[in-house]
Amino acid sequence: MLHPWVSSDPATFASSMAPLQPAGCRVIARREVGKFLKAQPP
């Protein structure tokens, strides 16, 4: 494990992520964030 202080075991990760899909959440890439943000005037 390259960075153990920022890792979860697979079972813990899976149980943490399980409620997200039924709640309508989805994962997006950072490069796609702009598509979901509203433009703000300067």
N, C-alpha and C positions, 0 to 999 in steps of 0.2 A: 504494500500500500504506500503510495507516494506521499500523501499528506493525511496521516491518520487523525489529526485533530479536526479535520473538516469532513469526516466521513461518517456514514451510518452503515450498520450491517444491513444486508438486503431485506431481511424480514421487517426491521424497524422502518426502513424507507418505504416499503410497500404498504405497511399499515398506515403510515402518515399520508401517503398519496391517495389511498383508496377513496376517501370522501370527496376528492376534488372533481372527478368526472361526473358523478351524479349531481353535483352542485353547479355544473355547467362551466367549470374552469377548463382552460386549455393552455398548453405550453406553446410559447412562440419564441422565435429567435430574437436576439437583441436587435438585429437589423430590421425587424418587422415592427418594432414598437411604434415607430412614427405613423404607421397606418391606423393605429388605435388611439392616438392622441389628437385632440383638437388643437388647431393652430391658435396661438395667442398673439394678439397685436403687440408690436414692439414697444 
